[in-house]
Amino acid sequence: MKIAILGIYPPPTGGISIYIKRFLFFLNKREINNILYNGGDFINEKKNIIHLRFRKKLLRMIFDKSDIIHSNEIGMKARMVIPIFRFFNKKIILSIHGDSFKTQINKLSGFKKKIFIYQIKKYDHIIVVNPGIKQLLIEQGLNKIKVSVIPAFIPPTSYETDISQLQDFFYKIRKKHKFLITANASQIRLYKDQDLYGIDLSIELMKILIDKGYKNVGFIYVIPDIGDYDYYKKLQNLVKKYNLENNFYFYTKPVAYPAVINMCDLFIRPTNTDGYGVSIAEAISLKTPAIASDVCKRPEGTILFENRNIDDLYSKTVRVIDNYNEEKKKIENIEFEDNAERIIEVYKKVLNEK
């Protein structure tokens, strides 16, 4: 089979782009013919990674010989247009990685909503990252048989987890602090007028930790693409206001984030909305304890805290710091399914359907 994938390849670095990068690595390792229509700027035609404007992508896909078009596009227009390829004897699959579908549904009403749902139903199969999204699709009239829950976690490569590639910046901070926490955001964003990735919560957490006597704790927040520079300045000023310059650090360049997790003692994902949280699974697979907000179903082994509740986040963080060996033991036997292999099974199933 030949697979045409629509999505984004790093840079920029984010949950979907990393997922696609690892999935392509898996497909190539399995010698499964594939092409990526990249929504980002990276181009490597030798590896069949091409960048085209949306209209040109549509024309190219009509004439390529792909059996399956697997869309990871999050835009409403793209999700509505892709079903036209069923007329060209192609199977079409949609992956929904987060709350984008819910957001799109809530924005629509009446006839526009009916048209959108009508088009979504045209996909041969839909892959979602958590049961909540599947339930929402079923409520909109989709056949549950055509919806699979497959988390977006694909294990990082050994290179991605190798700390020897990290810059001196990380080694200096690691040497300075007895206990090191990390969190990441693909880009600074607001959601419902709140800090989507909980960077503000992370700073507040560090203030409380220092005030309560946890002086040897450090926190590295990785943001490879700042995005909202005005809000970033406010966050920097908050760090200065709390005198946390020697405990809270921003890193604003691309980096192999699994290696950063591997160097740290605790990973935190304080998002106020989410689909799954690939970095959480990365942390647990690397046997690093992980704390995350309770906004969606999280990977096995995650320590949950109440969304936007700084007191609960502090409580769970202190629990890990004070009982570190016990918390590590809780996750030492957790293994994650090979989700790339599960996607291939969906491909086979779809191709066998008449």
Protein Blocks (a to p, Z undefined) as FASTA:
>chain_A
ZZdddddddddddfklmmmmmmmmmmmmnopacddddfblbdcfknopacddfklmmmmm
mmmccfbdcdfbfbfklmmmmmmmmmnopacddddfblmlmmmmmmpgcjllmmmmmmmm
mpmbdcdfbfklmmmmmmnopafklpccddfbdcddfklmmmklpcfklmmmmmmpmbdc
ddddfbdcdeehiafkommmmmmmmmmmmmnopambccddddfbnopmmlmmmmmmmmmm
nopmlmpccdfbdcdfklmmmmmmbdcdfbfbdfkopmlmmmmmnopacdddfkbccdeh
iacddehilklmmmmmmmmmmmmmmmmmmmmmgccddfklmmmmmmmmmmmpZZ
